[in-house]
Amino acid sequence: MADVADPGTSAVESGTGHARTWTPIVDQHATWIALNPVQGCPKRCTYCFLNERGQTAVPPKHLVSAARSVELLLNSSFYAPPRPVALYTWTDVMALPDSRRHLAELLEELVRRKVPNPIILITKCHVPDDTLATIATARKRGLTVLVYLSYSGLGRDIERGIRHEALAENFPRLAEAGIPIVHYWRPAFPDSADPDTMHRVLDHAARYARCTIAAGLKVEKDALTRLAQVWPELTARPEVTEAEGVYPRAFWEFIHRTWQLNPDYPLFHTNSCALAFVLDQPESFGIFGSEVCRVRNHCPIAQRERCTVADAQRPELTTDAIDAALARRGLSWTPYTVADGSREVVIDATIDTSLAAALTQDLGVRVRVRRNGTDAYWSSGTAGATPVVLG
């Protein structure tokens, strides 16, 4: 299978004691295609899902070249021109010079091939001046690049190896260069959910970012014991391992009243909405009209109008369209029902999150499935998981 990483070193162990395992070079995540030609991170953040995969505190491994990366992307069954592509989700590409060189080569290849997809970079490390210039140049040459800055107010006891002062300085530097910033406010722990920290983080981000996406802590079953050492209350609620995200109550209440603190600054609880806003597009994952849309997202009026118009013009969701989408994904004859005024397709089958996410983009509506218990990807709000609030 061309999309699968197989470097032949899966038995190598990291400092976590877990065997080093690998993800496909190209995969579908909840709201974007993931492209992972470099895997493994030298940092060791307590909450990171890479801990259970032996991919923290390790040298990043370059699995394929930039040219091969783009070839795999364009030939993937998940690929389609409008869909966002997140690069290097199994490392922090800004952490080391070799990784940044791979990024520069990959951006050049994406420009050369005239790839039209929005490109997302996610980091909590310092973005050096030369890399910042490389990103800005790629944008001037027609590549749509957004940078998600993962800034949450956590300390070095949780985000080990992160220089938080340098991370905060990324905001004005990228904004001055004209690079769109999305503030990735995730995760929150009780220690960072104090008023001073939350005000400081939001006030700084709101000065420079286009918007904030606030996400809870992902708690996989294998990570629960380790995470409970930092947040003991996690063990009291067994549903935390199936949640869209877990939130300290103080953080949950704060992020739901940011409209009072920063009335002109958007804060979203759904990544697809944040992406749509920054890209000046209507949301296309079936979130519009849902409770999250109506109650939780602090969304600008112009964006709501954009989504309202698009929803009014949305073609009727027919059984022929659903059947064709299922057939393309190898799911012919899978039983389903259509609910919520054709805003949701409920599939009566156990399906991997990647396929459910791909179908969501294929159809432009919410797709709910029975979650595969062996799925390597965590529970997703896009596929119907709900939040858990502790405290």
N, C-alpha and C positions, 0 to 999 in steps of 0.2 A: 504494500500500500504506500503510495508515493508521499502521503502527508505525514507518515509516522516517523518519529525520530528513533533511531536505533543505533546509538554509538557503541554498543557492545560493552558498556561499563556499568550496567545496572547494579552490580554487586558492590560497587565502591560506596563506602559509607562516609557521611559527613560528620561534623561535630555533634549532630543531633542524635546519632546512634541509629538512624534510619537508613536503609538501603537507598542509594541514589536512583530515583526513577525518573522517567522522561515523559513528556507530553508530545502529542503530534505537532509537527512544525506548523500546520494550519489546522485550526479548530474553530468551532462556533461557540462563543460564550453568550451570555444572556442578551446583550445588546450590541455586540460587535463580533466580527471575525478576529481571532487572535492569530498573530504570526510570530512564531517563537524560534528563530534560527539560532539564538543564543540562550542557553538555559543554565541556571545556577546563579546564586547571588552571594557576594562576599559579606553582606550584612546579615544580621540575625535578629530581626524584629520578633518579639514574643508572639504576636498574633498571626504571623504570616502563614498561609496555607502551605508554603514550601517546606516548613519544618518537618511535616509528616512525610515529605517526599525526598528527604535527604538533600535538599537543594539550597539550604542556607549555610553560611559560613564555609562556602566552597568556591574554588575558582570557576568562573563562568566558562562553559564549554561552547565553542563555536561549532555548530553541527553542520551548517551548510553556508555557502557563500551568499552574498547579497543577490547576485544574479539568479542563483538557484532558488532563493527565497521567493523572489517575485514570480518565477516560473511556477513554483508550487502553489502560490496564492492564486494566480490567474487560472490555473487548471483545477482548482479545488471544487468539489461539488457544493461547497458553501458559498462560493464567490458569486457576487453580482455587483455591477458597477456602482449602484447608489449606496452600498452598505459600508458603514464605518469599519475600519481595520485598526486594531490596537496592536502596536509593536512591542515585543519583548516583555510580555506579561509574566514570564518566569525568570526574570532578573530585574535589576535596576540598571538600565543601560547607561546611566550617567555615572555609575560608580567607578569604572576603570577605563583607562585610555584605550585598551584594545576593544572594549565594547563600544565606545564612542566612535572609534574608527569604522567598526562594522556598521553602525548607524549612519555615518556619513556616506558610506558606500551604498547602503540600502536606499537612502533618500535620493541619491544620484540615480540609482537604477529605476526607482519609481517615477522620477521626473523624466528620465529618458524614455521609459515605456508609456509615458503619458497616462499613468494610472489615475482614474478620476475619483477614486474613493477618498473620503475624509480619512486622514491618518491621525491616530491618537498616540501620544507618548505619555507615560505615567512615571513620575519620579518623586522621590523625597530627598534626592541628593542635589548638590550644587551643580548647576548647568554652566560649564566653563564658557568663556567668551567665544572661543573658536567654534564650539558646538552651537551656541546661541546664533552665531553668524551663519552657520551651515543651515540651521532650521529656517532662519529669516530668508536666506537666499533661495531655498527650495520653495518657500511660499511665493516669492517674487517670480519664480519660474513656473508658477501655476499649480503647485501641489498644495492641497488644503491640509495644513498641519495644526492640530490643537495640542496643547500641553496641559495635562492634569497634574497639578501640584498637590501631593498628598501631605496635608498640613493639618495636624489635629491637636496640637498642644501637649502631646505626650512627651515624657522625659526619656533620657537615655537608658533608664532601667527597662523600658519597654521597647523603644526603638534603638537597638544597640548598634552603635557605629554611625549614627546619623548626626550630622552637624546642623542643629536646628537653626542657628543663626544664619548659616549659608542658605538653608532652605527658605527661610523667610525673605532673604534678600533676592531670591529668584523672582518674586512677584513684581517689584518695580522694574527689574532689569528686562524681563520678558515683555512686560507691558510697554515699556519704552521702545522696544524693538518691533512692536506691532504684532506680537505673537499672541493669539487668543489663549487665555488661561481659564481653565475650569478648576475651581477649588474643590479638591476631593477631601471632604471632611469625614474621614473614617480611619479606624473605628473609634468608638468612645469607650473608655473605661471609667469606673467611678472616680479614680484619682484625677482624671482630666475633665470631669463633668462638674467642676466648681465654677461659680459665676465669673470670677476674675479671668480664668483661663478661657472660658467660652467667649466672653466679650472680647478679649484680646485677639483670639484667633479670627473671629468673624469680622471685627473692625479692620484688621489688617487685610484680610482677603477681599473684603468689599471695596477697598480702595483701588484694587488693581484687576481683579478677576471679573469675567463676564457674569459668572453665577457660581453658586455652591451646590454640590450634590452631597447630601448628608446620608451616610450609610452606616448601618450598625455592624456589630462584630459577627463575622461568620464563624460558626462553631460546628466543625465536623465531629463525628463521633470519636474518631481516633485522637482528636485534639482536646476533647473535653477535660480529661484529667489534668493535662498540662496547663490549659487556660484557667482552670479553677484554682490553681495555685496563686494566680493574680486576682481572680474574681470569684471567690468561693460560692457566691449565690448562684452561679451557673448550674451547680449540681442539684439545686432544689427544683428545677423546672425541666423535666425530660424533653419537653418540646423544643428546647433551644437548638437541638441539633437538626431540626427540620425547619427552623425559622428563616425568613428572608434576611433577618438581622436581629441581633440582640442589643438593646439600648438601656443604659442607666436612665431611670425615670427623670432625673434632673436634666440630662441632655435631651431626652425626648420632649420634655415640656419647653425647654429653651428653643429648640429648633422649630417648634410649632408656633412660636410667637415672634419670630424674627421680623415679620411684617410690621410689628410695632417698633422694633429697634432700628431697622433699616428698610423703610417702606419702599424704596426705589431699587432695592437689590434683590434679585431673584434667588430663591433657595428651593431646590427640588429634592424629592425623595425617590425619584425614578430617574435613572441615568438616561433613558431614552428621551425624556423630556428636556434634560439639560443639553443633550446633544442637539436636539431639534431647535432649541432656542438659540444656541450659539451659531448654528448653521443656517438660521433664518428659514427653517422648514417646519411644516406641521409634524406633530408626533405621529409615528407610524407603527407603533407596537400595541395598539389597542388600549392605551392608557386613558385617552380622552373620554370624559364622561364618567370615569370610575370614581370611587371614593377617594383614592389617592389624588386624582386630578382635582376633584371638587373641594376637598377638605384639607389635604396635607400640603400640596405643592403651593408655594408662594410664587405664582406665575404672573408675568406682566400681562396687562390687558391686550396689548398688540399680539402677543403670542397666543392667548386664548382665542382671539378673533381669527388668527391664522388657522388654528385647529378647528374652530367652528365651521369656517368656510370649507375646509378640506373634508370634514365629516359630512356636511350637507351634499358635497359632490361625490362622496364615496359610492362606487357602484355597488349594487346589491350583491351580497355574498351568496352565491348559488352553490347548490350541491355539486354541480359540474366543476366549479372552481376548486372546491374543497377536495373532491375526488382526484382531480388532476394534481393538486399539490401533494396529496398523500402518495400518489403513484410515483411522483418524481423523487420522493424520499424513501421509496421502497416499502411503503405502508399501505398498499392497496388492500381494500376490503377491511380495513381497520374500522370498527364501529365508533360512531361519534354522534353527538347531538350539538345543535346550535342554540345558544342561550343569549339572554340579555339583549334582545332586539338585534340579533346577528352581530353583536360585538364580541362574542366569545364562542370558541369551538372547544367542546369538552370531548376528549378522546378516551374511550374506554379501553385503555391498554397501557402497559408499562413501557415507557419510552425514555430514552436518555435525554437529559436536559439540552444537549447540543441540538438534537433533532427537533425538540419542542421549540427552541429558540429560532431555529431556521424556519420552521413552519410559521411561527409568528411573523417573521419578516416576509415570508412568501405571501401570506394572506392579509397582513395588515390588521389583524385582530388578535385578541388574547387567545392563547392556546393552552388549555389545561390538560394535564396527563397524569397518570399514576406514575409516581417517581420510581425509577429503578434503584433499588437499595444498594446495588454495587456501583452506581454511577460515581465516577471519580470527580465529577463537578458538583459543587455545593447547591443547595436549594436556592431557587431564584424566585423573586417576586413576580417576574414576567410569567413564570409558569404556575403561579398561584400561591406560592408560599407567603405567609403573613408574619409580621414582626412580633417580637416578644419584648416586653418592657419589664425591667426588674427594679425593685426598690419602692 
